[in-house]
Structure formats: structure tokens, C-alpha cells
Amino acid sequence: MFTGLITEVGRIKFLKQQEQDLEIGVACSFASQLTPG
């Protein structure tokens, strides 16, 4: 039971981290489109 809980928490943290990385990537590409050159 505890092992499953730990795995679930780890999975959620991993997904949140991936979401942040995605947002940063989108923000960077968006900013590079806004700035000319």
C-alpha cells in the first residue's frame, strides 16, 4: 500500500515537472517570436 502511494506521489511530481518544462519551452519560443532578429 505504501509503495503504491509513493509511486503515485512520484508520478504526480514528475508530471508537474514536465508541465513546467513545457510551459517554459512555450514561453521561450513565444518570446523569441516576439523579439525581431
Backbone bond lengths (Angstrom), bond angles and torsions (degrees), N, CA, C in turn:
res aa  C-N    CA-C-N  psi(-1)  N-CA   C-N-CA  omega(-1)  CA-C   N-CA-C  phi
1 M - - - 1.467 - - 1.528 110.40 -
2 F 1.346 115.69 -48.52 1.462 118.73 -179.32 1.524 111.01 -64.05
3 T 1.326 116.39 -38.64 1.462 120.41 -179.47 1.524 110.33 -60.87
4 G 1.324 116.35 -42.21 1.464 120.82 179.01 1.517 111.15 -63.27
5 L 1.338 115.42 -38.92 1.470 120.07 179.90 1.515 110.70 -64.69
6 I 1.337 116.11 -45.33 1.468 121.39 179.57 1.527 109.84 -60.85
7 T 1.328 116.29 -43.05 1.461 120.67 -179.98 1.525 110.40 -62.20
8 E 1.323 116.14 -41.29 1.469 121.30 -179.45 1.523 110.61 -63.75
9 V 1.330 116.33 -45.06 1.470 120.86 179.57 1.524 109.74 -63.15
10 G 1.329 116.96 -42.73 1.456 121.06 179.24 1.517 111.45 -62.71
11 R 1.327 115.90 -38.93 1.464 120.82 -179.56 1.526 110.18 -66.23
12 I 1.325 115.96 -42.48 1.471 120.57 -179.73 1.521 110.10 -64.36
13 K 1.338 116.86 -43.71 1.465 120.55 178.71 1.521 110.26 -62.17
14 F 1.336 116.33 -41.43 1.464 121.49 179.86 1.527 110.38 -61.92
15 L 1.336 116.52 -44.05 1.462 120.71 -179.49 1.523 111.02 -65.69
16 K 1.340 116.43 -40.32 1.469 120.04 178.82 1.523 109.91 -62.97
17 Q 1.337 116.60 -41.59 1.466 121.10 179.80 1.521 109.81 -62.72
18 Q 1.332 116.72 -42.01 1.461 120.41 179.95 1.533 110.30 -64.90
19 E 1.327 116.25 -38.21 1.471 120.68 177.92 1.520 109.98 -61.18
20 Q 1.333 116.65 -44.73 1.465 120.86 179.67 1.517 110.51 -62.61
21 D 1.335 116.66 -44.88 1.464 120.52 179.23 1.527 110.25 -59.90
22 L 1.320 116.22 -40.29 1.463 121.16 -179.96 1.524 110.06 -64.77
23 E 1.337 116.26 -45.11 1.464 120.40 179.91 1.516 111.04 -61.89
24 I 1.324 116.75 -42.04 1.469 121.11 178.93 1.522 109.89 -62.84
25 G 1.326 116.47 -43.47 1.460 120.91 179.20 1.516 111.94 -62.32
26 V 1.334 116.60 -43.11 1.461 121.38 178.83 1.523 109.91 -64.95
27 A 1.331 117.15 -43.35 1.466 121.58 -179.72 1.526 110.27 -62.48
28 C 1.332 116.82 -41.48 1.466 120.94 -179.36 1.528 110.78 -64.94
29 S 1.320 117.21 -47.30 1.463 120.17 -179.24 1.525 110.51 -65.71
30 F 1.334 116.77 -35.79 1.458 121.12 178.42 1.529 110.05 -66.15
31 A 1.328 116.63 -43.19 1.466 121.41 -179.97 1.528 110.59 -65.54
32 S 1.326 116.47 -38.71 1.466 119.27 -179.65 1.530 110.84 -68.97
33 Q 1.319 117.23 -26.64 1.462 120.53 176.18 1.527 110.16 -73.71
34 L 1.334 115.99 -35.12 1.467 120.03 -178.16 1.523 111.30 -70.95
35 T 1.340 116.21 -41.06 1.466 118.92 -177.78 1.523 109.95 -82.39
36 P 1.313 117.92 125.33 1.462 121.80 -179.69 1.525 112.45 -72.21
37 G 1.320 115.69 146.35 1.451 121.03 175.94 1.491 113.12 82.94
